[in-house]
């Protein structure tokens, strides 16, 4: 959760420097996905084990969408490569953690 909050803070600061058109299109979409993932991860921490898998799957889907829209933002040259690289590195770490949690939860649910 701390890594995700830190990454969101990085994004929040970068979002302020996007062009107006990028900020109110892809920027808002990415921001909404960040917030959705934060909410879902928070909920998953306090959800009973038998309901946790579904929440983590939703978080993972939103997380993948977030990375996809961030890539589009970079491909349209709306964000500098160094900023995209910084966010991508943070997101890769978060993705590994989320994937591990998802795998562990799925294994526990199967038993």
N, C-alpha and C positions, 0 to 999 in steps of 0.2 A: 504494500500500500504506500509506503514512504517513497519508493522509487517512482511510482505512478504520480504521486503528488508533486514530487520534484520535477518530473518530466512535464507535467501540466504547467507548473510555474514557468519553466523555460518556454513552453509554447505561448503562454499568456503574454510574456514579454515580447516575443517575436511577432505575435499577431498584431500588436500595436503599430508595427512598422510595415505591414502589408499595404499595398495600394488599396484604395477604397473599394474598388470592384472585387478584388480578391478577398478582402476582409469580410465583405458582406455576402459572399457566395461560399466558396470553399472554406474560408476561415471560420464562418459560423457553423458550417457542417462539421468540420473537424473539432471545433470547440464543443459542440453538442455531443459528439461521439466520446470525447474525453470525459465529459461529465457523466454520460451514460455508463461508461466503463467504471469510473470511480464509484458511482452508486451501486452498480452490480457487485463489484469486489467488496465493498463495504457490507452489503446485504449478505453475501456469501459467507463472510466471516461469522455471522450470527444466525445463520440458517441451519436447521437440523440436517444431519447428514443425508437423509433420504431425499431432500429437496435441493441439496447443494449442486448436484451435477447439472441440472437444467439451468440454474443461474450462471454457473461458470461457462456453460456452452454459449449462453447469450452474451456474456462478457467477452468471450473469445471471438465471436462473430463481429461484435461491435469494434473490438480491437483490430481485427483484420481490415474492417472498413476504414477505420481511422488511418491505418498505415497506407491503404490504397489511395485515399483522398490526399494525404500528405504527399505521396509520390506524384500525384497529378499536379498539386500545387508547385512542386519542384520542377516537373517537366514543362510547365507553362512559364517557368522562370519567374514565378511570383515570390519565391523564397531563394535566398542564396544557398549555394552548395554547402558552404561551411555550416550553415544553420540546419540544413536538411541532414547533414552527416551527424551533427550533434544529437538531433532528435532521434534519428534512426538508430544510433548507438544505444541511447537510453531505452528506446522502444524494443530493441532486440533483447536487452537484459530483462525487461518486463515480460516480453513474450516467452522467454525461456522459463521464467518463474510461473507464469500463468499456465503454460503448457504442462509443467511438472505437477502443479496443483490439480489441473484437470485430469491428467493421467492417473494420479493417485486416487482421486475421488471416483473416477470411473472404475478402477480396479476394486476399490472398497465396495462400490455399489453392486458389482458383479458377484460378490461373495455373500 
